């Protein structure tokens, strides 16, 4: 009788299944060595994304130091993270844009400012090499502006104009380079028309308008060069029309209407705009709750109203106001009293 042959194929099938199971176990074991790191990288990526989002939000709220701390945590784990490096530059530049030079007590804020400058300088300088395709002109312009702030607040020297010019060469339409250079021209008592051209280019971009306006006002408010006070009033007039924010600069611009200013400057300011726009802008700069004595504000306001009447051809109305002011200011500031008397004599003839 022939021997049965069914057992041998069964044994082969068992061995085959054992081989398959072994291979599967080996595959799972091998994959576990890959999945672990991949999972770690994915988790780290999510954490970095969340930290950068936090940094951006902190920067928007003006918490610049905290924002840079958040970015630093990401860079600590991955120093070459491009998104983190870009965010770091964005935060540093936003901080620089937000720093304004104090008009008083500069020495009191200088120590704290130096700490900020020391933190921002290496970030901007590092950006010169890493930002070739990312806001390159912005970085160069902000580095020049940072040096300007160091000079004005902390008395530290640095390259200013060359950086601003380099940024303009890289991107002639760059909003920051144009706004910053426009203010630089005014701060150094350069050509007003050149400054106006740069501001016009910056405004035309439609970007960072509040910063551009800040640069305009900062460069003009304390500049008494010929033509600058009148241009300041024209800028304020346009800001009024555009409903731009003005903040504390409102009261500073108002002083250009002071009756104690020189004849030349006051005439320049009063003739800067068409009569009705002049009155509207004056009232915008002088809301009812603005600072100043009630008497001084009242006299100044009525003098401006009389001037508007005078140049509008309403000579009798203007003369009536001037005569009333002549009586009220007889014993006030001699310069104001004389200015009112001169107006009365001018229209009386």
C-alpha positions in Angstrom: 0.0 0.0 0.0 1.5 3.4 -0.9 2.3 5.8 2.0 0.0 8.9 2.5 1.4 12.2 1.1 -1.1 14.7 2.7 1.1 15.4 5.8 4.0 16.9 4.0 2.1 19.7 2.3 0.5 20.5 5.6 3.9 20.9 7.2 5.0 23.2 4.5 1.9 25.3 5.0 2.6 25.6 8.7 6.2 26.6 8.0 5.1 29.1 5.4 2.7 30.7 7.9 5.4 30.9 10.5 7.6 32.7 8.0 4.9 35.1 7.2 4.2 35.8 10.9 7.9 36.3 11.5 8.2 38.7 8.6 5.2 40.7 9.8 6.7 40.9 13.3 10.0 42.0 11.8 8.2 44.6 9.7 6.3 46.0 12.7 9.5 46.1 14.8 11.3 47.9 12.0 8.5 50.4 11.5 8.4 51.1 15.2 11.9 52.4 14.9 10.7 54.9 12.1 7.3 55.8 13.5 8.8 57.0 16.8 11.0 59.7 15.4 8.4 60.7 12.8 5.8 61.1 15.6 8.4 63.2 17.5 9.1 65.4 14.5 5.4 65.9 13.9 4.8 66.8 17.5 7.7 69.2 17.6 6.5 70.8 14.4 3.0 71.4 15.9 4.6 72.9 19.0 6.8 75.2 16.9 3.8 76.3 14.9 1.9 77.1 18.1 4.8 79.0 19.6 5.3 81.1 16.5 1.6 81.9 16.4 1.8 83.0 20.0 4.8 85.2 19.1 2.9 86.9 16.3 0.0 87.6 18.6 2.2 88.9 21.4 3.9 91.2 18.8 0.5 92.5 17.7 -0.3 93.4 21.3 3.0 95.2 21.7 4.5 92.5 23.9 7.7 92.5 21.9 10.1 91.1 24.5 7.7 88.2 25.2 7.3 87.6 21.5 11.1 87.3 21.0 11.3 84.9 24.0 8.7 82.7 22.3 10.6 82.6 19.1 13.8 81.9 21.0 12.3 78.7 22.3 11.6 77.5 18.8 15.1 78.4 17.6 16.7 76.6 20.6 15.3 73.3 19.3 16.0 74.1 15.6 18.4 77.1 15.0 17.8 76.9 11.3 14.0 77.1 11.3 13.4 79.7 8.5 9.8 80.5 9.6 11.1 81.2 13.1 14.0 83.4 11.8 11.5 85.3 9.7 9.1 85.8 12.6 12.1 87.0 14.8 12.9 89.6 12.2 9.2 90.7 12.0 9.0 91.1 15.7 12.3 93.1 15.9 11.2 95.4 13.1 7.8 96.0 14.6 9.4 96.9 17.9 11.7 99.3 16.2 8.8 101.0 14.5 7.1 101.4 17.8 9.9 103.2 19.5 9.6 107.0 19.4 12.2 109.5 20.6 11.1 111.2 23.8 11.1 114.9 23.8 11.9 115.3 27.5 13.8 113.2 30.0 15.8 111.4 27.4 18.5 110.5 30.0 15.9 108.8 32.2 14.9 106.4 29.5 18.3 105.9 27.9 19.4 103.0 30.2 16.3 100.9 29.4 16.6 101.8 25.7 20.1 100.6 25.6 19.0 97.1 26.8 16.4 97.0 24.0 18.9 98.2 21.4 21.4 95.5 22.5 18.8 92.9 22.0 17.6 94.0 18.6 20.9 94.8 17.0 22.2 91.2 16.5 18.8 90.2 15.2 18.8 92.9 12.5 22.5 92.4 11.7 21.9 88.6 11.4 19.0 89.4 9.1 21.3 91.0 6.6 22.6 87.6 5.7 19.5 85.5 6.1 16.9 87.9 4.6 18.1 88.1 1.0 14.7 86.9 -0.3 12.7 88.0 2.7 12.0 91.7 3.3 15.6 92.4 2.5 15.1 96.2 2.0 13.0 96.3 5.1 15.8 94.8 7.2 18.4 97.3 5.9 16.1 100.3 6.4 15.2 99.2 10.0 18.9 98.7 10.8 19.5 102.3 9.7 16.5 103.4 11.8 17.7 101.5 14.8 21.0 103.3 14.6 19.1 106.6 14.4 17.2 105.7 17.6 20.5 104.8 19.3 21.9 108.1 18.3 19.0 110.2 19.4 18.1 108.3 22.6 21.3 106.7 23.9 24.0 108.9 22.2 25.4 105.9 20.3 26.9 106.3 16.9 26.1 104.1 13.9 25.5 104.0 10.2 22.2 105.7 9.4 21.9 107.5 6.0 24.0 104.9 4.1 21.7 102.1 5.3 18.6 104.1 4.3 20.0 104.9 0.9 21.0 101.3 0.4 17.4 100.2 1.2 16.0 102.7 -1.3 18.4 101.3 -4.0 17.2 97.8 -3.3 13.6 98.8 -3.4 12.8 102.4 -4.5 9.2 102.1 -3.5 9.8 100.6 -0.1 7.4 102.1 2.4 9.8 102.1 5.4 12.9 103.3 3.5 11.0 106.2 2.1 9.2 107.2 5.3 12.4 106.9 7.4 14.5 108.8 4.8 11.9 111.5 4.6 12.1 112.0 8.4 15.9 111.8 8.3 16.0 114.7 5.7 13.8 116.8 8.0 15.8 116.0 11.2 19.0 117.0 9.5 17.3 120.2 8.1 17.6 119.0 4.5 15.5 119.9 1.5 11.7 119.9 2.3 10.7 119.0 -1.2 12.9 115.9 -1.1 11.3 114.9 2.2 7.8 115.4 0.7 8.6 113.3 -2.3 9.7 110.4 -0.1 6.6 110.7 2.1 4.4 110.8 -1.0 6.0 107.5 -2.3 5.6 105.9 1.1 1.9 106.9 1.3 1.3 105.7 -2.3 2.1 102.1 -1.3 -0.9 102.1 1.0 1.1 100.2 3.7 1.9 101.1 7.3 0.2 104.4 7.0 0.2 105.2 10.7 4.0 104.8 10.7 4.4 107.0 7.7 2.3 109.7 9.3 4.3 109.4 12.5 7.5 110.0 10.6 6.0 113.0 8.9 4.8 114.6 12.1 8.0 113.7 14.0 10.1 115.4 11.4 8.0 118.6 11.2 6.6 119.4 14.6 9.8 120.8 16.0 11.2 122.0 12.7 10.9 125.8 12.1 12.7 125.8 8.8 10.9 127.9 6.1 8.0 126.1 4.6 7.9 123.3 7.2 5.2 124.7 9.6 2.9 125.3 6.6 3.5 121.8 5.3 2.8 120.4 8.8 -0.6 122.1 8.7 -1.3 120.7 5.3 -0.4 117.2 6.5 -2.7 117.6 9.5 -5.5 118.8 7.2 -5.2 115.7 5.1 -5.1 113.5 8.2 -8.3 115.1 9.3 -9.9 114.3 5.9 -8.6 110.8 6.0 -9.7 110.3 9.6 -6.2 109.2 10.5 -5.3 108.8 14.2 -3.2 111.6 15.6 -3.0 111.1 19.4 -0.7 113.4 21.4 0.6 115.1 18.3 -2.7 117.0 18.1 -1.8 119.4 20.9 1.8 119.8 19.6 0.6 120.9 16.1 -1.9 123.3 17.7 0.9 125.4 19.1 1.8 126.5 15.5 -1.4 128.6 15.8 -0.2 130.3 19.0 -0.5 134.0 18.9 2.9 134.2 20.6 4.7 132.7 17.6 6.7 134.9 15.3 4.9 136.9 12.7 6.6 135.0 9.9 5.6 131.6 11.2 2.1 132.5 12.1 1.4 134.0 8.7 2.9 130.9 7.1 0.6 128.7 9.1 -2.6 130.8 8.6 -2.0 130.9 4.8 -1.3 127.2 4.5 -4.9 126.2 3.6 -8.0 127.6 2.0 -10.0 129.5 4.7 -12.7 127.0 5.4 -10.3 124.1 5.5 -8.0 126.1 7.8 -10.8 126.7 10.3 -12.0 123.0 10.1 -8.4 121.8 10.8 -7.9 124.3 13.6 -11.1 123.0 15.3 -10.0 119.4 14.7 -6.7 120.2 16.5 -8.6 122.0 19.2 -11.5 119.9 20.5 -13.5 121.4 23.4 -11.6 119.2 26.0 -8.1 120.0 24.7 -5.5 121.5 27.0 -5.0 125.2 27.5 -6.5 128.0 29.6 -10.1 128.9 28.7 -9.2 132.5 28.1 -6.2 131.6 25.9 -8.1 129.1 23.8 -11.0 131.5 23.4 -8.8 134.3 22.2 -6.8 132.1 19.8 -10.0 130.5 18.4 -11.7 133.9 17.8 -8.5 135.3 16.2 -8.4 132.4 13.8 -12.1 132.9 13.0 -11.5 136.6 12.4 -8.6 135.8 10.1 -10.7 133.3 8.1 -13.4 136.0 7.7 -10.8 138.5 6.7 -9.2 136.4 3.9 -12.7 135.3 2.8 -13.7 138.9 2.1 -15.8 139.4 5.2 -13.9 142.4 6.4 -16.6 143.9 8.6 -17.2 140.6 10.4 -13.5 140.2 10.9 -13.0 143.8 12.2 -15.8 143.3 14.7 -14.1 140.3 16.2 -10.7 141.9 16.2 -12.1 145.0 18.0 -13.7 142.8 20.6 -10.5 141.0 21.1 -8.6 144.3 21.4 -10.6 145.2 24.5 -10.2 141.7 26.0 -6.5 141.4 25.5 -5.5 144.9 26.5 -3.9 143.7 29.7 -2.8 140.3 28.5 0.4 139.1 26.8 2.0 142.2 25.1 2.7 140.3 21.9 -0.9 139.0 21.7 -2.3 142.5 22.4 0.0 144.0 19.7 -1.0 141.3 17.1 -4.7 142.1 17.7 -4.1 145.9 17.5 -2.3 145.5 14.3 -5.2 143.5 12.8 -7.6 146.3 13.9 -5.5 149.0 12.3 -5.0 147.0 9.1 -8.8 146.6 8.6 -9.7 150.1 9.9 -7.8 151.6 7.0 
